[in-house]
């Protein structure tokens, strides 16, 4: 189970950085965990940017 968490964490880290590792994503055993982590990282970046956009565009 630790390997699955490591693959997820690696994917999330890469997602936050905006770089995808095709080798890890294509791994037949842990690729799914990596890809899910990657998507979660990208979603987090999207939410952070949306939050900043709301602050900057706030009409107050």
mmCIF file of the N, C-alpha and C atoms, coordinates in Angstrom:
data_MODEL
# 
_entry.id   MODEL 
# 
loop_
_atom_site.group_PDB 
_atom_site.id 
_atom_site.type_symbol 
_atom_site.label_atom_id 
_atom_site.label_alt_id 
_atom_site.label_comp_id 
_atom_site.label_asym_id 
_atom_site.label_entity_id 
_atom_site.label_seq_id 
_atom_site.pdbx_PDB_ins_code 
_atom_site.Cartn_x 
_atom_site.Cartn_y 
_atom_site.Cartn_z 
_atom_site.occupancy 
_atom_site.B_iso_or_equiv 
_atom_site.pdbx_formal_charge 
_atom_site.auth_seq_id 
_atom_site.auth_comp_id 
_atom_site.auth_asym_id 
_atom_site.auth_atom_id 
_atom_site.pdbx_PDB_model_num 
ATOM 1   N N  . UNK A 1 1  ? 0.811   -1.194 0.000   1.00 0.00 ? 1  UNK A N  1 
ATOM 2   C CA . UNK A 1 1  ? 0.000   0.000  0.000   1.00 0.00 ? 1  UNK A CA 1 
ATOM 3   C C  . UNK A 1 1  ? 0.859   1.265  0.000   1.00 0.00 ? 1  UNK A C  1 
ATOM 4   N N  . UNK A 1 2  ? 2.028   1.205  0.589   1.00 0.00 ? 2  UNK A N  1 
ATOM 5   C CA . UNK A 1 2  ? 2.905   2.377  0.605   1.00 0.00 ? 2  UNK A CA 1 
ATOM 6   C C  . UNK A 1 2  ? 3.302   2.814  -0.797  1.00 0.00 ? 2  UNK A C  1 
ATOM 7   N N  . UNK A 1 3  ? 3.495   1.863  -1.689  1.00 0.00 ? 3  UNK A N  1 
ATOM 8   C CA . UNK A 1 3  ? 3.875   2.200  -3.064  1.00 0.00 ? 3  UNK A CA 1 
ATOM 9   C C  . UNK A 1 3  ? 2.760   2.969  -3.774  1.00 0.00 ? 3  UNK A C  1 
ATOM 10  N N  . UNK A 1 4  ? 1.526   2.606  -3.501  1.00 0.00 ? 4  UNK A N  1 
ATOM 11  C CA . UNK A 1 4  ? 0.402   3.315  -4.098  1.00 0.00 ? 4  UNK A CA 1 
ATOM 12  C C  . UNK A 1 4  ? 0.376   4.766  -3.619  1.00 0.00 ? 4  UNK A C  1 
ATOM 13  N N  . UNK A 1 5  ? 0.614   4.966  -2.324  1.00 0.00 ? 5  UNK A N  1 
ATOM 14  C CA . UNK A 1 5  ? 0.635   6.322  -1.783  1.00 0.00 ? 5  UNK A CA 1 
ATOM 15  C C  . UNK A 1 5  ? 1.802   7.117  -2.355  1.00 0.00 ? 5  UNK A C  1 
ATOM 16  N N  . UNK A 1 6  ? 2.939   6.485  -2.527  1.00 0.00 ? 6  UNK A N  1 
ATOM 17  C CA . UNK A 1 6  ? 4.101   7.167  -3.115  1.00 0.00 ? 6  UNK A CA 1 
ATOM 18  C C  . UNK A 1 6  ? 3.810   7.581  -4.557  1.00 0.00 ? 6  UNK A C  1 
ATOM 19  N N  . UNK A 1 7  ? 3.175   6.686  -5.304  1.00 0.00 ? 7  UNK A N  1 
ATOM 20  C CA . UNK A 1 7  ? 2.838   7.004  -6.693  1.00 0.00 ? 7  UNK A CA 1 
ATOM 21  C C  . UNK A 1 7  ? 1.834   8.156  -6.744  1.00 0.00 ? 7  UNK A C  1 
ATOM 22  N N  . UNK A 1 8  ? 0.832   8.127  -5.862  1.00 0.00 ? 8  UNK A N  1 
ATOM 23  C CA . UNK A 1 8  ? -0.153  9.206  -5.800  1.00 0.00 ? 8  UNK A CA 1 
ATOM 24  C C  . UNK A 1 8  ? 0.535   10.528 -5.448  1.00 0.00 ? 8  UNK A C  1 
ATOM 25  N N  . UNK A 1 9  ? 1.397   10.500 -4.439  1.00 0.00 ? 9  UNK A N  1 
ATOM 26  C CA . UNK A 1 9  ? 2.091   11.712 -4.005  1.00 0.00 ? 9  UNK A CA 1 
ATOM 27  C C  . UNK A 1 9  ? 2.984   12.260 -5.112  1.00 0.00 ? 9  UNK A C  1 
ATOM 28  N N  . UNK A 1 10 ? 3.664   11.384 -5.818  1.00 0.00 ? 10 UNK A N  1 
ATOM 29  C CA . UNK A 1 10 ? 4.505   11.824 -6.943  1.00 0.00 ? 10 UNK A CA 1 
ATOM 30  C C  . UNK A 1 10 ? 3.639   12.478 -8.018  1.00 0.00 ? 10 UNK A C  1 
ATOM 31  N N  . UNK A 1 11 ? 2.489   11.886 -8.296  1.00 0.00 ? 11 UNK A N  1 
ATOM 32  C CA . UNK A 1 11 ? 1.577   12.465 -9.281  1.00 0.00 ? 11 UNK A CA 1 
ATOM 33  C C  . UNK A 1 11 ? 1.038   13.807 -8.842  1.00 0.00 ? 11 UNK A C  1 
ATOM 34  N N  . UNK A 1 12 ? 0.679   13.918 -7.571  1.00 0.00 ? 12 UNK A N  1 
ATOM 35  C CA . UNK A 1 12 ? 0.156   15.181 -7.047  1.00 0.00 ? 12 UNK A CA 1 
ATOM 36  C C  . UNK A 1 12 ? 1.230   16.266 -7.111  1.00 0.00 ? 12 UNK A C  1 
ATOM 37  N N  . UNK A 1 13 ? 2.437   15.917 -6.738  1.00 0.00 ? 13 UNK A N  1 
ATOM 38  C CA . UNK A 1 13 ? 3.549   16.875 -6.797  1.00 0.00 ? 13 UNK A CA 1 
ATOM 39  C C  . UNK A 1 13 ? 3.780   17.328 -8.232  1.00 0.00 ? 13 UNK A C  1 
ATOM 40  N N  . UNK A 1 14 ? 3.804   16.387 -9.163  1.00 0.00 ? 14 UNK A N  1 
ATOM 41  C CA . UNK A 1 14 ? 3.988   16.741 -10.571 1.00 0.00 ? 14 UNK A CA 1 
ATOM 42  C C  . UNK A 1 14 ? 2.818   17.581 -11.070 1.00 0.00 ? 14 UNK A C  1 
ATOM 43  N N  . UNK A 1 15 ? 1.606   17.277 -10.613 1.00 0.00 ? 15 UNK A N  1 
ATOM 44  C CA . UNK A 1 15 ? 0.439   18.063 -10.995 1.00 0.00 ? 15 UNK A CA 1 
ATOM 45  C C  . UNK A 1 15 ? 0.547   19.500 -10.518 1.00 0.00 ? 15 UNK A C  1 
ATOM 46  N N  . UNK A 1 16 ? 1.027   19.678 -9.302  1.00 0.00 ? 16 UNK A N  1 
ATOM 47  C CA . UNK A 1 16 ? 1.216   21.035 -8.773  1.00 0.00 ? 16 UNK A CA 1 
ATOM 48  C C  . UNK A 1 16 ? 2.270   21.791 -9.567  1.00 0.00 ? 16 UNK A C  1 
ATOM 49  N N  . UNK A 1 17 ? 3.278   21.074 -10.038 1.00 0.00 ? 17 UNK A N  1 
ATOM 50  C CA . UNK A 1 17 ? 4.343   21.699 -10.825 1.00 0.00 ? 17 UNK A CA 1 
ATOM 51  C C  . UNK A 1 17 ? 3.977   21.848 -12.300 1.00 0.00 ? 17 UNK A C  1 
ATOM 52  N N  . UNK A 1 18 ? 2.930   21.149 -12.721 1.00 0.00 ? 18 UNK A N  1 
ATOM 53  C CA . UNK A 1 18 ? 2.492   21.235 -14.108 1.00 0.00 ? 18 UNK A CA 1 
ATOM 54  C C  . UNK A 1 18 ? 3.323   20.412 -15.067 1.00 0.00 ? 18 UNK A C  1 
ATOM 55  N N  . UNK A 1 19 ? 3.959   19.370 -14.570 1.00 0.00 ? 19 UNK A N  1 
ATOM 56  C CA . UNK A 1 19 ? 4.758   18.501 -15.449 1.00 0.00 ? 19 UNK A CA 1 
ATOM 57  C C  . UNK A 1 19 ? 4.346   17.050 -15.204 1.00 0.00 ? 19 UNK A C  1 
ATOM 58  N N  . UNK A 1 20 ? 4.050   16.359 -16.271 1.00 0.00 ? 20 UNK A N  1 
ATOM 59  C CA . UNK A 1 20 ? 3.579   14.980 -16.178 1.00 0.00 ? 20 UNK A CA 1 
ATOM 60  C C  . UNK A 1 20 ? 4.683   14.034 -16.587 1.00 0.00 ? 20 UNK A C  1 
ATOM 61  N N  . UNK A 1 21 ? 4.896   13.000 -15.807 1.00 0.00 ? 21 UNK A N  1 
ATOM 62  C CA . UNK A 1 21 ? 5.902   11.986 -16.102 1.00 0.00 ? 21 UNK A CA 1 
ATOM 63  C C  . UNK A 1 21 ? 5.206   10.841 -16.835 1.00 0.00 ? 21 UNK A C  1 
ATOM 64  N N  . UNK A 1 22 ? 5.431   10.749 -18.137 1.00 0.00 ? 22 UNK A N  1 
ATOM 65  C CA . UNK A 1 22 ? 4.756   9.737  -18.952 1.00 0.00 ? 22 UNK A CA 1 
ATOM 66  C C  . UNK A 1 22 ? 5.141   8.321  -18.539 1.00 0.00 ? 22 UNK A C  1 
ATOM 67  N N  . UNK A 1 23 ? 6.359   8.136  -18.062 1.00 0.00 ? 23 UNK A N  1 
ATOM 68  C CA . UNK A 1 23 ? 6.808   6.801  -17.647 1.00 0.00 ? 23 UNK A CA 1 
ATOM 69  C C  . UNK A 1 23 ? 6.018   6.350  -16.421 1.00 0.00 ? 23 UNK A C  1 
ATOM 70  N N  . UNK A 1 24 ? 5.921   7.221  -15.418 1.00 0.00 ? 24 UNK A N  1 
ATOM 71  C CA . UNK A 1 24 ? 5.166   6.851  -14.222 1.00 0.00 ? 24 UNK A CA 1 
ATOM 72  C C  . UNK A 1 24 ? 3.687   6.709  -14.529 1.00 0.00 ? 24 UNK A C  1 
ATOM 73  N N  . UNK A 1 25 ? 3.149   7.585  -15.371 1.00 0.00 ? 25 UNK A N  1 
ATOM 74  C CA . UNK A 1 25 ? 1.732   7.515  -15.721 1.00 0.00 ? 25 UNK A CA 1 
ATOM 75  C C  . UNK A 1 25 ? 1.412   6.225  -16.467 1.00 0.00 ? 25 UNK A C  1 
ATOM 76  N N  . UNK A 1 26 ? 2.364   5.700  -17.215 1.00 0.00 ? 26 UNK A N  1 
ATOM 77  C CA . UNK A 1 26 ? 2.155   4.482  -17.978 1.00 0.00 ? 26 UNK A CA 1 
ATOM 78  C C  . UNK A 1 26 ? 2.496   3.204  -17.242 1.00 0.00 ? 26 UNK A C  1 
ATOM 79  N N  . UNK A 1 27 ? 2.939   3.324  -16.002 1.00 0.00 ? 27 UNK A N  1 
ATOM 80  C CA . UNK A 1 27 ? 3.288   2.142  -15.209 1.00 0.00 ? 27 UNK A CA 1 
ATOM 81  C C  . UNK A 1 27 ? 2.049   1.261  -15.047 1.00 0.00 ? 27 UNK A C  1 
ATOM 82  N N  . UNK A 1 28 ? 2.132   -0.025 -15.425 1.00 0.00 ? 28 UNK A N  1 
ATOM 83  C CA . UNK A 1 28 ? 0.960   -0.890 -15.358 1.00 0.00 ? 28 UNK A CA 1 
ATOM 84  C C  . UNK A 1 28 ? 0.468   -1.177 -13.938 1.00 0.00 ? 28 UNK A C  1 
ATOM 85  N N  . UNK A 1 29 ? 1.324   -1.018 -12.947 1.00 0.00 ? 29 UNK A N  1 
ATOM 86  C CA . UNK A 1 29 ? 0.921   -1.316 -11.571 1.00 0.00 ? 29 UNK A CA 1 
ATOM 87  C C  . UNK A 1 29 ? 0.488   -0.053 -10.827 1.00 0.00 ? 29 UNK A C  1 
ATOM 88  N N  . UNK A 1 30 ? 1.290   0.993  -10.902 1.00 0.00 ? 30 UNK A N  1 
ATOM 89  C CA . UNK A 1 30 ? 1.030   2.200  -10.113 1.00 0.00 ? 30 UNK A CA 1 
ATOM 90  C C  . UNK A 1 30 ? 0.661   3.413  -10.954 1.00 0.00 ? 30 UNK A C  1 
ATOM 91  N N  . UNK A 1 31 ? 0.509   3.241  -12.243 1.00 0.00 ? 31 UNK A N  1 
ATOM 92  C CA . UNK A 1 31 ? 0.177   4.361  -13.124 1.00 0.00 ? 31 UNK A CA 1 
ATOM 93  C C  . UNK A 1 31 ? -1.152  5.012  -12.787 1.00 0.00 ? 31 UNK A C  1 
ATOM 94  N N  . UNK A 1 32 ? -2.117  4.208  -12.411 1.00 0.00 ? 32 UNK A N  1 
ATOM 95  C CA . UNK A 1 32 ? -3.441  4.749  -12.068 1.00 0.00 ? 32 UNK A CA 1 
ATOM 96  C C  . UNK A 1 32 ? -3.336  5.670  -10.852 1.00 0.00 ? 32 UNK A C  1 
ATOM 97  N N  . UNK A 1 33 ? -2.603  5.249  -9.840  1.00 0.00 ? 33 UNK A N  1 
ATOM 98  C CA . UNK A 1 33 ? -2.433  6.068  -8.643  1.00 0.00 ? 33 UNK A CA 1 
ATOM 99  C C  . UNK A 1 33 ? -1.717  7.374  -8.980  1.00 0.00 ? 33 UNK A C  1 
ATOM 100 N N  . UNK A 1 34 ? -0.711  7.283  -9.830  1.00 0.00 ? 34 UNK A N  1 
ATOM 101 C CA . UNK A 1 34 ? 0.024   8.475  -10.252 1.00 0.00 ? 34 UNK A CA 1 
ATOM 102 C C  . UNK A 1 34 ? -0.912  9.432  -10.985 1.00 0.00 ? 34 UNK A C  1 
ATOM 103 N N  . UNK A 1 35 ? -1.699  8.914  -11.922 1.00 0.00 ? 35 UNK A N  1 
ATOM 104 C CA . UNK A 1 35 ? -2.588  9.765  -12.712 1.00 0.00 ? 35 UNK A CA 1 
ATOM 105 C C  . UNK A 1 35 ? -3.652  10.434 -11.846 1.00 0.00 ? 35 UNK A C  1 
ATOM 106 N N  . UNK A 1 36 ? -4.185  9.724  -10.869 1.00 0.00 ? 36 UNK A N  1 
ATOM 107 C CA . UNK A 1 36 ? -5.172  10.316 -9.960  1.00 0.00 ? 36 UNK A CA 1 
ATOM 108 C C  . UNK A 1 36 ? -4.516  11.436 -9.147  1.00 0.00 ? 36 UNK A C  1 
ATOM 109 N N  . UNK A 1 37 ? -3.311  11.198 -8.643  1.00 0.00 ? 37 UNK A N  1 
ATOM 110 C CA . UNK A 1 37 ? -2.586  12.231 -7.909  1.00 0.00 ? 37 UNK A CA 1 
ATOM 111 C C  . UNK A 1 37 ? -2.303  13.444 -8.784  1.00 0.00 ? 37 UNK A C  1 
ATOM 112 N N  . UNK A 1 38 ? -1.941  13.192 -10.037 1.00 0.00 ? 38 UNK A N  1 
ATOM 113 C CA . UNK A 1 38 ? -1.665  14.279 -10.969 1.00 0.00 ? 38 UNK A CA 1 
ATOM 114 C C  . UNK A 1 38 ? -2.903  15.151 -11.167 1.00 0.00 ? 38 UNK A C  1 
ATOM 115 N N  . UNK A 1 39 ? -4.039  14.522 -11.386 1.00 0.00 ? 39 UNK A N  1 
ATOM 116 C CA . UNK A 1 39 ? -5.293  15.267 -11.572 1.00 0.00 ? 39 UNK A CA 1 
ATOM 117 C C  . UNK A 1 39 ? -5.632  16.061 -10.312 1.00 0.00 ? 39 UNK A C  1 
ATOM 118 N N  . UNK A 1 40 ? -5.471  15.450 -9.145  1.00 0.00 ? 40 UNK A N  1 
ATOM 119 C CA . UNK A 1 40 ? -5.733  16.162 -7.887  1.00 0.00 ? 40 UNK A CA 1 
ATOM 120 C C  . UNK A 1 40 ? -4.828  17.391 -7.748  1.00 0.00 ? 40 UNK A C  1 
ATOM 121 N N  . UNK A 1 41 ? -3.567  17.259 -8.145  1.00 0.00 ? 41 UNK A N  1 
ATOM 122 C CA . UNK A 1 41 ? -2.648  18.391 -8.102  1.00 0.00 ? 41 UNK A CA 1 
ATOM 123 C C  . UNK A 1 41 ? -3.066  19.499 -9.046  1.00 0.00 ? 41 UNK A C  1 
ATOM 124 N N  . UNK A 1 42 ? -3.506  19.132 -10.247 1.00 0.00 ? 42 UNK A N  1 
ATOM 125 C CA . UNK A 1 42 ? -3.955  20.134 -11.213 1.00 0.00 ? 42 UNK A CA 1 
ATOM 126 C C  . UNK A 1 42 ? -5.217  20.829 -10.723 1.00 0.00 ? 42 UNK A C  1 
ATOM 127 N N  . UNK A 1 43 ? -6.121  20.085 -10.092 1.00 0.00 ? 43 UNK A N  1 
ATOM 128 C CA . UNK A 1 43 ? -7.348  20.685 -9.550  1.00 0.00 ? 43 UNK A CA 1 
ATOM 129 C C  . UNK A 1 43 ? -6.991  21.687 -8.457  1.00 0.00 ? 43 UNK A C  1 
ATOM 130 N N  . UNK A 1 44 ? -6.042  21.345 -7.624  1.00 0.00 ? 44 UNK A N  1 
ATOM 131 C CA . UNK A 1 44 ? -5.619  22.260 -6.565  1.00 0.00 ? 44 UNK A CA 1 
ATOM 132 C C  . UNK A 1 44 ? -5.057  23.550 -7.158  1.00 0.00 ? 44 UNK A C  1 
ATOM 133 N N  . UNK A 1 45 ? -4.256  23.441 -8.201  1.00 0.00 ? 45 UNK A N  1 
ATOM 134 C CA . UNK A 1 45 ? -3.712  24.630 -8.863  1.00 0.00 ? 45 UNK A CA 1 
ATOM 135 C C  . UNK A 1 45 ? -4.857  25.472 -9.425  1.00 0.00 ? 45 UNK A C  1 
ATOM 136 N N  . UNK A 1 46 ? -5.827  24.833 -10.048 1.00 0.00 ? 46 UNK A N  1 
ATOM 137 C CA . UNK A 1 46 ? -6.977  25.547 -10.605 1.00 0.00 ? 46 UNK A CA 1 
ATOM 138 C C  . UNK A 1 46 ? -7.716  26.310 -9.510  1.00 0.00 ? 46 UNK A C  1 
ATOM 139 N N  . UNK A 1 47 ? -7.952  25.655 -8.382  1.00 0.00 ? 47 UNK A N  1 
ATOM 140 C CA . UNK A 1 47 ? -8.662  26.315 -7.276  1.00 0.00 ? 47 UNK A CA 1 
ATOM 141 C C  . UNK A 1 47 ? -7.861  27.479 -6.704  1.00 0.00 ? 47 UNK A C  1 
ATOM 142 N N  . UNK A 1 48 ? -6.550  27.318 -6.591  1.00 0.00 ? 48 UNK A N  1 
ATOM 143 C CA . UNK A 1 48 ? -5.712  28.417 -6.102  1.00 0.00 ? 48 UNK A CA 1 
ATOM 144 C C  . UNK A 1 48 ? -5.776  29.615 -7.045  1.00 0.00 ? 48 UNK A C  1 
ATOM 145 N N  . UNK A 1 49 ? -5.688  29.354 -8.327  1.00 0.00 ? 49 UNK A N  1 
ATOM 146 C CA . UNK A 1 49 ? -5.756  30.440 -9.313  1.00 0.00 ? 49 UNK A CA 1 
ATOM 147 C C  . UNK A 1 49 ? -7.122  31.114 -9.295  1.00 0.00 ? 49 UNK A C  1 
ATOM 148 N N  . UNK A 1 50 ? -8.172  30.316 -9.161  1.00 0.00 ? 50 UNK A N  1 
ATOM 149 C CA . UNK A 1 50 ? -9.522  30.885 -9.103  1.00 0.00 ? 50 UNK A CA 1 
ATOM 150 C C  . UNK A 1 50 ? -9.670  31.768 -7.872  1.00 0.00 ? 50 UNK A C  1 
ATOM 151 N N  . UNK A 1 51 ? -9.093  31.350 -6.754  1.00 0.00 ? 51 UNK A N  1 
ATOM 152 C CA . UNK A 1 51 ? -9.139  32.156 -5.544  1.00 0.00 ? 51 UNK A CA 1 
ATOM 153 C C  . UNK A 1 51 ? -8.404  33.474 -5.701  1.00 0.00 ? 51 UNK A C  1 
ATOM 154 N N  . UNK A 1 52 ? -7.243  33.421 -6.301  1.00 0.00 ? 52 UNK A N  1 
ATOM 155 C CA . UNK A 1 52 ? -6.470  34.639 -6.548  1.00 0.00 ? 52 UNK A CA 1 
ATOM 156 C C  . UNK A 1 52 ? -7.244  35.546 -7.497  1.00 0.00 ? 52 UNK A C  1 
ATOM 157 N N  . UNK A 1 53 ? -7.844  34.980 -8.520  1.00 0.00 ? 53 UNK A N  1 
ATOM 158 C CA . UNK A 1 53 ? -8.611  35.763 -9.486  1.00 0.00 ? 53 UNK A CA 1 
ATOM 159 C C  . UNK A 1 53 ? -9.774  36.480 -8.785  1.00 0.00 ? 53 UNK A C  1 
ATOM 160 N N  . UNK A 1 54 ? -10.460 35.786 -7.883  1.00 0.00 ? 54 UNK A N  1 
ATOM 161 C CA . UNK A 1 54 ? -11.562 36.402 -7.142  1.00 0.00 ? 54 UNK A CA 1 
ATOM 162 C C  . UNK A 1 54 ? -11.069 37.572 -6.295  1.00 0.00 ? 54 UNK A C  1 
ATOM 163 N N  . UNK A 1 55 ? -9.919  37.397 -5.669  1.00 0.00 ? 55 UNK A N  1 
ATOM 164 C CA . UNK A 1 55 ? -9.358  38.467 -4.828  1.00 0.00 ? 55 UNK A CA 1 
ATOM 165 C C  . UNK A 1 55 ? -8.980  39.666 -5.693  1.00 0.00 ? 55 UNK A C  1 
ATOM 166 N N  . UNK A 1 56 ? -8.323  39.422 -6.802  1.00 0.00 ? 56 UNK A N  1 
ATOM 167 C CA . UNK A 1 56 ? -7.858  40.507 -7.662  1.00 0.00 ? 56 UNK A CA 1 
ATOM 168 C C  . UNK A 1 56 ? -9.028  41.226 -8.325  1.00 0.00 ? 56 UNK A C  1 
ATOM 169 N N  . UNK A 1 57 ? -10.040 40.497 -8.718  1.00 0.00 ? 57 UNK A N  1 
ATOM 170 C CA . UNK A 1 57 ? -11.173 41.089 -9.445  1.00 0.00 ? 57 UNK A CA 1 
ATOM 171 C C  . UNK A 1 57 ? -12.283 41.567 -8.516  1.00 0.00 ? 57 UNK A C  1 
ATOM 172 N N  . UNK A 1 58 ? -12.090 41.471 -7.218  1.00 0.00 ? 58 UNK A N  1 
ATOM 173 C CA . UNK A 1 58 ? -13.110 41.888 -6.254  1.00 0.00 ? 58 UNK A CA 1 
ATOM 174 C C  . UNK A 1 58 ? -13.373 43.390 -6.421  1.00 0.00 ? 58 UNK A C  1 
ATOM 175 N N  . UNK A 1 59 ? -14.627 43.787 -6.659  1.00 0.00 ? 59 UNK A N  1 
ATOM 176 C CA . UNK A 1 59 ? -14.923 45.201 -6.922  1.00 0.00 ? 59 UNK A CA 1 
ATOM 177 C C  . UNK A 1 59 ? -14.870 46.100 -5.686  1.00 0.00 ? 59 UNK A C  1 
ATOM 178 N N  . UNK A 1 60 ? -14.677 45.562 -4.516  1.00 0.00 ? 60 UNK A N  1 
ATOM 179 C CA . UNK A 1 60 ? -14.665 46.392 -3.306  1.00 0.00 ? 60 UNK A CA 1 
ATOM 180 C C  . UNK A 1 60 ? -13.490 47.294 -3.262  1.00 0.00 ? 60 UNK A C  1 
# 
